[in-house]
Amino acid sequence: MKIVFNLFVCAFFLAACTDGFTVFPVDEQGQDNLESELDVVRLSSRNIKNYTQPIKPVSRTRLPYQTSWAYTIGPGDILSIDVYDHPELTMPAGPDRTASENGFRVQADGRFFYPHIGEIEAKGRSIEQVRSDLSQKLRLIIPEPQVVARVAEFNSQNVLVGGEVNQPNKQTLNTVPLTLFQAINAAGGATEDADLSRITVKRNGRTYVVDLNGFLRANYMQNNPILHKGDVVHVPELRNEQAYILGEVGKPSVVDLAKEQVNLTQALANQGGLKEVRADARGVFVFRNVGGRTTVYQLETSSPEGWLLGTEFSLIPEDVVYVTRSPLTRWNDTITGLLPTVLAVGNVDDLGDT
């Protein structure tokens, strides 16, 4: 709703400025009477590289990274234990019962009962440690017991995955490590509105930000961590990052910058280009807040060279692109006439955020 209101305000006020007249090219003398809080830059091949934004960098997460995974048993897990040549110590699964139904359930205190031995500690131990413990204790009643143990049903360790995924769910951990990327895929994958650069993982009372793009684009392995018991994964929605294309263009509208980098030429082309009859190809302006001051970038597109320069000028959120109307006689009038309206866009955004 805020975006629609912004566009309405811009369209209403900027339309009133199209009768202003402008003279080109812009020179220092033509800028003498401009407001002190305003800077003007005429884009050229000499300075265009200063306005080419690199691809959004990826950051390494501070979430502790591990390269190995060992499942530890917990309450609720069901263990299957077989002792070769001693069927009396094995709980056979009947034709209608599974191994998990006939297995040994780890109780809330972390132990399970085994015949002829008694209580066996299982919580926090690996299945191999439990098997070794059983073998040692069975030696008191059986010579050289051969014990095979496994987890028949994993119930004790889970992670939660929510936010901008297609199927938010709870996922059970097992002996195979579960990475962040795998967990998101197991939740139906990320939605179109997901921001993979700001995924949060809550672990042991702390929240870590993980830029999964660091793994997908830059192969930062630590940005695809193995998940632990109790981890809560949240995939956030993309931030509202937009630029505004207004004036004498085919389709004045909003440009979404959240998902990909967009340059000035690309943005104008996507909005139908300049109006052939009414637009002045010399009057393509970009209004930008730079360090608290308003900077106006002017691009002349009356030649192919100008459009090529535009491909190197990257738009950033809250840029306002405005194409002036022809004929033009006074450059100062156009800039000073547009400035209050452009500033008003930012003020409306501030009010919407309060």
Backbone hydrogen bonds, N-H to C=O, Kabsch-Sander energy under -0.5 kcal/mol:
donor,donor_aa,acceptor,acceptor_aa,energy
5,F,1,M,-2.1
6,N,2,K,-2.5
7,L,3,I,-2.6
8,F,4,V,-2.1
9,V,5,F,-2.6
10,C,6,N,-2.9
11,A,7,L,-3.0
12,F,8,F,-2.3
13,F,9,V,-2.4
14,L,10,C,-3.0
15,A,11,A,-1.4
16,A,12,F,-0.7
17,C,14,L,-1.3
18,T,14,L,-0.6
18,T,15,A,-0.9
20,G,17,C,-2.1
31,Q,28,E,-1.3
32,D,29,Q,-1.3
34,L,31,Q,-1.5
38,L,35,E,-1.6
39,D,294,T,-2.7
41,V,296,V,-3.2
43,L,41,V,-0.7
43,L,298,Q,-2.4
47,N,44,S,-0.7
48,I,44,S,-1.8
50,N,47,N,-1.8
51,Y,48,I,-2.0
52,T,49,K,-1.0
53,Q,51,Y,-0.8
62,R,209,V,-0.5
73,I,125,R,-3.3
76,G,106,V,-2.7
77,D,74,G,-1.9
78,I,153,E,-2.1
79,L,104,F,-2.9
80,S,150,R,-3.0
81,I,79,L,-0.5
82,D,148,V,-2.8
84,Y,82,D,-0.5
84,Y,146,Q,-2.1
86,H,83,V,-1.7
89,L,86,H,-2.0
90,T,87,P,-1.1
91,M,81,I,-0.5
97,R,94,G,-1.5
102,N,98,T,-1.3
104,F,79,L,-3.1
105,R,103,G,-0.6
106,V,77,D,-3.1
107,Q,111,R,-3.0
110,G,107,Q,-2.3
112,F,120,I,-1.7
114,Y,118,G,-2.4
117,I,114,Y,-1.7
118,G,114,Y,-3.0
120,I,112,F,-2.6
122,A,110,G,-2.7
123,K,110,G,-2.2
124,G,73,I,-3.1
125,R,122,A,-2.1
130,V,126,S,-1.8
131,R,127,I,-2.3
132,S,128,E,-2.3
133,D,129,Q,-2.1
134,L,130,V,-2.5
135,S,131,R,-2.3
136,Q,132,S,-2.2
137,K,133,D,-2.0
138,L,134,L,-2.5
139,R,135,S,-1.2
140,L,137,K,-1.0
141,I,138,L,-1.8
142,I,138,L,-2.7
147,V,145,P,-0.7
148,V,82,D,-2.8
150,R,80,S,-2.0
152,A,78,I,-2.2
152,A,150,R,-0.8
153,E,78,I,-1.7
155,N,153,E,-0.6
159,V,171,Q,-2.3
160,L,231,D,-2.2
161,V,169,N,-2.6
162,G,233,V,-2.5
164,E,235,V,-3.3
165,V,163,G,-2.2
166,N,189,G,-2.4
167,Q,187,A,-3.2
169,N,161,V,-1.6
171,Q,159,V,-2.9
173,L,157,Q,-2.7
174,N,176,V,-0.7
179,T,177,P,-0.6
180,L,225,P,-1.7
183,A,179,T,-2.4
184,I,180,L,-2.2
185,N,181,F,-2.0
186,A,182,Q,-2.4
187,A,183,A,-0.7
187,A,184,I,-0.7
188,G,185,N,-1.5
189,G,184,I,-2.2
191,T,164,E,-2.0
194,A,191,T,-1.5
195,D,236,P,-2.6
196,L,194,A,-0.7
198,R,195,D,-1.3
199,I,196,L,-0.5
199,I,210,V,-1.4
200,T,234,H,-2.4
201,V,208,Y,-2.6
202,K,232,V,-2.6
203,R,201,V,-0.6
203,R,206,R,-3.2
206,R,203,R,-2.2
208,Y,201,V,-2.4
208,Y,206,R,-0.5
210,V,199,I,-3.9
212,L,196,L,-2.2
212,L,210,V,-1.1
213,N,196,L,-0.5
214,G,211,D,-1.7
215,F,212,L,-1.1
216,L,212,L,-2.2
217,R,213,N,-3.2
218,A,213,N,-0.9
218,A,214,G,-0.5
219,N,215,F,-0.9
220,Y,214,G,-2.8
221,M,219,N,-1.1
223,N,220,Y,-1.6
224,N,221,M,-1.8
227,L,178,L,-3.2
230,G,158,N,-2.8
231,D,228,H,-2.0
232,V,202,K,-1.7
233,V,160,L,-3.5
233,V,231,D,-0.5
234,H,200,T,-2.6
235,V,162,G,-2.1
238,L,193,D,-2.7
241,E,239,R,-1.3
242,Q,240,N,-0.6
243,A,255,V,-1.9
244,Y,319,D,-2.5
245,I,253,S,-2.9
246,L,244,Y,-0.6
246,L,321,V,-3.0
248,E,323,V,-2.2
249,V,247,G,-2.2
250,G,273,G,-2.4
251,K,271,Q,-2.7
253,S,245,I,-1.5
255,V,243,A,-3.1
256,D,254,V,-0.5
257,L,241,E,-3.1
257,L,255,V,-0.6
258,A,241,E,-0.7
264,L,310,G,-0.9
264,L,313,F,-2.4
265,T,310,G,-1.0
267,A,263,N,-2.5
268,L,264,L,-2.2
269,A,265,T,-2.4
270,N,266,Q,-2.4
271,Q,267,A,-1.1
272,G,269,A,-1.5
273,G,268,L,-3.1
275,K,248,E,-2.0
279,A,275,K,-1.9
280,D,324,T,-2.0
281,A,279,A,-0.7
283,G,280,D,-2.3
284,V,299,L,-1.4
285,F,283,G,-0.7
285,F,322,Y,-2.9
286,V,297,Y,-2.3
287,F,320,V,-3.0
288,R,295,T,-2.4
290,V,288,R,-0.7
290,V,293,R,-3.5
291,G,289,N,-0.5
293,R,290,V,-1.5
294,T,37,E,-1.8
295,T,288,R,-3.4
295,T,293,R,-0.6
296,V,39,D,-3.2
297,Y,286,V,-2.7
297,Y,295,T,-0.5
298,Q,41,V,-2.5
299,L,284,V,-2.9
301,T,281,A,-3.6
301,T,299,L,-0.6
306,G,303,S,-1.0
307,W,303,S,-1.1
308,L,304,P,-2.1
309,L,305,E,-2.3
310,G,306,G,-2.0
311,T,307,W,-1.0
311,T,308,L,-0.6
312,E,309,L,-1.6
313,F,310,G,-1.0
314,S,51,Y,-2.4
314,S,312,E,-0.8
315,L,262,V,-2.6
318,E,242,Q,-4.0
319,D,316,I,-1.8
320,V,287,F,-2.0
321,V,244,Y,-3.7
321,V,319,D,-0.5
322,Y,285,F,-2.9
323,V,246,L,-1.6
324,T,283,G,-2.6
324,T,322,Y,-0.5
326,S,278,R,-3.5
331,W,329,T,-0.5
334,T,330,R,-1.2
335,I,331,W,-2.1
336,T,332,N,-2.7
337,G,333,D,-1.7
338,L,334,T,-2.1
339,L,335,I,-2.3
342,V,338,L,-2.2
343,L,339,L,-2.6
344,A,340,P,-1.7
345,V,341,T,-1.3
346,G,342,V,-1.2
347,N,343,L,-1.8
348,V,344,A,-2.5
349,D,345,V,-2.0
350,D,346,G,-2.1
351,L,347,N,-2.2
352,G,348,V,-2.1
353,D,349,D,-1.2
354,T,350,D,-0.6
354,T,351,L,-0.9
